[in-house]
């Protein structure tokens, strides 16, 4: 298969990961996602194009960005430390001209275009660690099926070299290519964000019927699956939701483990850098809350761990 010219957009590339599958892994974060989870900690992964990142505290008020912006989208307010540099996102086209002149790094970008071959050569540098630890590469995001052609081509290139490929996925895909990608990955890290369709719609912007239906298909194929359940107090941690999840997951045959992921606020700063409002009002769950949910799921015969 020829991969020449197949290009995608990523926003992060992490080596030496131990939490995105088995062994030592390289995790690649693809941009673009069909969900808009209220608690999303990677908002820079939602849109499928490069986005200007603004860290106003680094701005030295040189005005170079103001002068070069063709849309007049940037303004300065020297009297405000937090808002001394401002981007009108309705005017900004993410053209990147401001990045070329910013001397301090206050202006940067979330998202970089790469080809399959470029990414493969980067991944190969760490091959010895994959081989010695039974590790591999994890495609995450965002949502990897959202860039189906690019993600599938990369998966095929890695498989040609016998490198294990995991997919960290929300499971929301309607396309044949998206399903093919899920079916051919070696390991699926499959998100379950809620069981009630209407609650799921409120929390993520989409209902969960497609997600659960795809999971059933993959389970029937005996795919190796690790379930990831974010626990967000006040949003998806109700007794009824946890009970429904336990009943549903305990009927599946291919789930090796359930990872409970406690909500955190580490992503809040990125909303500010993107000029967006952070709307989640949850507080991180306590250790006692997490242990209680873990024990309840285990009572249904599930293999559960906190974190993952």
C-alpha positions in Angstrom: 0.0 0.0 0.0 1.3 3.5 -0.9 1.1 6.0 1.9 2.7 8.9 0.0 0.8 12.1 0.5 -1.6 10.8 3.1 -1.7 13.6 5.6 -3.3 14.2 9.0 -3.2 16.7 11.8 -2.0 15.9 15.4 -1.7 18.0 18.5 0.6 15.9 20.7 3.1 13.1 20.5 4.1 11.4 23.7 6.9 8.8 24.1 7.5 6.5 27.0 3.8 6.3 28.1 2.8 3.5 30.4 -0.9 4.4 30.7 -2.3 4.0 27.2 -2.2 0.3 26.8 0.4 -2.4 27.6 4.1 -1.9 27.9 6.0 1.2 26.8 4.0 3.1 24.2 4.1 6.2 22.0 0.8 8.0 22.1 -0.3 10.1 19.2 -3.1 12.6 19.7 -5.1 13.2 16.5 -7.1 16.4 16.2 -10.9 16.3 15.7 -13.7 14.8 17.7 -17.5 14.4 17.2 -18.1 14.8 20.9 -18.1 17.9 23.0 -17.8 16.5 26.5 -18.4 19.2 29.2 -15.4 17.9 31.2 -13.1 17.4 28.2 -9.5 17.9 29.3 -8.1 18.2 25.7 -10.3 20.9 24.1 -7.5 21.5 21.6 -8.3 18.1 20.2 -11.9 18.9 19.3 -11.6 20.9 16.1 -9.9 19.4 13.0 -7.8 22.4 12.1 -4.8 24.2 13.7 -5.9 26.7 16.4 -4.0 29.7 17.8 -2.9 29.2 21.4 -2.6 32.3 23.5 -0.7 32.4 26.8 -1.3 36.1 27.8 1.0 36.0 30.7 4.0 35.6 28.3 3.0 38.7 26.3 5.5 41.6 26.4 3.1 44.1 24.6 5.4 44.5 21.6 2.4 44.9 19.3 4.1 42.9 16.5 1.1 40.6 16.3 -1.4 43.4 16.2 0.4 45.0 13.2 0.7 41.7 11.2 -2.8 40.3 11.8 -4.7 40.7 8.5 -8.1 40.5 10.2 -7.5 42.9 13.1 -8.4 40.1 15.5 -5.7 40.9 18.1 -5.9 43.7 20.7 -3.8 44.6 23.7 -4.9 45.9 27.1 -1.7 46.8 29.1 -3.7 47.5 32.3 -5.0 43.9 32.5 -2.4 41.3 33.4 -4.7 38.4 32.7 -6.2 39.8 29.5 -3.4 42.1 28.3 -3.5 40.3 24.9 -6.8 39.3 23.4 -7.9 37.4 20.3 -11.3 37.9 18.8 -12.0 34.3 17.7 -14.8 35.3 15.5 -12.4 37.3 13.4 -9.3 35.0 13.7 -8.8 32.6 10.8 -5.9 30.8 12.4 -3.7 31.9 9.5 -0.6 31.8 11.8 1.0 35.1 10.7 1.1 36.3 14.4 3.1 33.2 15.3 5.9 34.2 12.9 6.5 37.5 14.7 5.8 36.7 18.4 9.2 36.9 20.2 8.1 35.4 23.6 6.0 32.3 22.8 2.8 34.0 24.0 1.3 32.9 20.6 1.6 29.3 19.6 -0.5 26.8 17.8 -2.4 23.6 18.7 -2.1 21.3 15.7 0.5 20.2 13.2 0.0 18.5 9.8 2.1 15.4 9.2 2.3 12.6 6.7 2.0 9.0 7.5 5.7 8.5 6.5 6.9 11.4 8.6 5.1 10.1 11.7 6.2 6.5 11.1 9.9 7.5 11.0 9.4 9.3 14.3 7.7 6.3 15.9 10.5 3.9 14.6 13.1 5.7 16.8 11.5 4.1 19.9 11.0 0.6 18.4 13.4 -1.0 20.8 11.3 0.0 23.7 8.1 -1.5 22.2 9.8 -4.8 21.4 11.4 -5.2 24.8 8.2 -4.4 26.8 5.5 -5.8 24.6 4.4 -2.2 24.0 3.5 -0.3 20.9 1.7 2.8 19.6 -1.6 4.2 20.8 -3.7 6.5 18.5 -5.8 8.8 20.6 -7.2 12.3 20.3 -9.6 13.8 19.9 -11.0 10.8 18.2 -8.8 8.8 15.8 -11.8 7.6 13.7 -12.6 11.2 13.0 -9.5 11.2 10.7 -10.3 7.8 9.3 -8.2 7.8 6.2 -5.1 9.0 7.9 -5.5 6.9 11.0 -6.2 3.7 9.0 -3.2 4.3 6.8 -0.9 4.8 9.8 -2.3 1.7 11.5 -1.6 -0.3 8.3 2.0 1.1 8.1 2.6 0.1 11.7 1.2 -3.4 11.3 3.4 -3.9 8.3 6.3 -3.5 10.7 4.6 -5.7 13.4 4.1 -2.8 15.8 1.2 -3.2 18.2 -1.5 -0.6 17.7 -4.1 0.5 20.3 -6.9 2.9 19.7 -8.2 5.2 22.4 -11.7 5.8 21.2 -15.1 7.2 22.1 -16.6 4.6 19.8 -18.8 7.2 18.0 -18.4 6.4 14.3 -20.9 5.7 11.6 -18.5 5.2 8.7 -17.3 1.9 7.3 -13.7 3.1 7.5 -14.1 4.1 11.1 -15.5 0.7 12.0 -12.7 -1.0 10.0 -10.2 1.0 12.0 -11.7 -0.2 15.3 -11.9 -3.8 14.1 -8.3 -4.0 13.0 -6.6 -2.4 16.0 -4.8 -4.8 18.3 -6.3 -3.2 21.5 -9.2 -0.9 22.1 -9.3 1.6 25.0 -13.1 2.2 24.7 -14.7 5.1 26.5 -18.0 4.7 28.3 -19.1 8.2 29.5 -22.7 7.4 30.5 -25.5 4.9 30.0 -28.6 7.1 29.8 -29.0 8.4 26.2 -30.5 11.8 27.2 -27.9 12.4 29.9 -25.2 11.4 27.5 -26.5 13.9 25.0 -26.5 16.7 27.6 -23.0 15.8 28.7 -21.3 15.1 25.4 -23.4 16.6 22.6 -24.3 13.1 21.2 -26.5 10.2 22.3 -24.8 6.9 23.1 -26.7 4.4 21.0 -24.1 4.2 18.3 -21.3 4.0 20.9 -22.9 1.0 22.7 -24.0 -0.7 19.4 -20.4 -0.5 18.1 -19.1 -1.9 21.4 -21.4 -4.9 21.1 -20.2 -5.5 17.5 -16.6 -5.4 18.6 -17.2 -7.6 21.6 -18.8 -10.2 19.3 -15.6 -10.2 17.3 -13.7 -11.0 20.5 -11.6 -7.8 20.2 -9.4 -7.1 23.2 -11.1 -4.2 25.0 -10.3 -2.1 28.0 -13.2 0.1 29.1 -12.4 3.6 30.2 -15.0 5.3 32.4 -14.5 8.9 33.4 -16.1 9.6 36.8 -17.4 13.2 36.9 -19.3 14.0 40.1 -22.7 15.5 39.4 -22.6 14.5 35.7 -22.2 10.7 35.3 -21.6 9.3 38.8 -25.3 8.6 39.8 -26.1 5.2 41.3 -28.4 4.4 38.3 -25.7 5.2 35.8 -23.0 3.1 37.6 -25.5 0.2 38.0 -26.5 0.4 34.3 -22.8 0.3 33.3 -22.1 -2.6 35.5 -25.1 -4.6 34.1 -24.1 -3.8 30.5 -20.4 -4.4 30.8 -20.8 -7.6 32.8 -22.6 -9.1 29.8 -19.7 -8.6 27.4 -17.1 -11.3 26.8 -14.1 -9.4 25.6 -13.7 -6.7 28.3 -10.3 -7.4 29.9 -10.5 -4.5 32.4 -12.5 -1.4 33.4 -10.4 1.7 34.1 -12.0 4.3 36.3 -10.7 7.7 35.4 -11.3 10.4 38.2 -12.3 13.8 36.9 -9.5 16.5 37.1 -9.2 20.1 36.2 -5.8 20.0 34.5 -7.4 21.0 31.2 -8.9 24.3 32.3 -5.9 26.4 31.3 -6.2 25.2 27.7 -9.8 26.6 27.5 -8.4 30.0 28.4 -5.6 29.6 25.8 -8.3 28.9 23.2 -10.6 31.8 24.3 -13.3 29.4 25.4 -15.4 29.1 28.6 -14.9 26.1 30.8 -18.4 25.1 31.7 -17.9 22.0 33.8 -18.7 22.7 37.5 -17.6 19.3 38.9 -15.2 18.8 41.7 -12.7 15.9 41.5 -14.1 12.8 43.3 -12.6 11.6 46.6 -10.6 8.5 46.9 -13.5 7.0 48.9 -15.9 7.7 46.1 -13.7 6.1 43.6 -13.1 3.0 45.8 -16.9 2.7 46.3 -17.6 2.7 42.5 -14.7 0.2 42.0 -16.1 -2.2 44.6 -19.6 -2.0 43.1 -18.4 -2.8 39.6 -16.2 -5.6 41.0 -19.4 -7.1 42.6 -20.5 -7.8 39.0 -17.4 -9.8 38.3 -15.6 -7.0 36.4 -11.8 -6.5 36.7 -11.5 -2.9 37.8 -8.7 -0.5 38.5 -8.6 3.2 39.3 -6.6 5.1 36.7 -5.1 3.7 33.5 
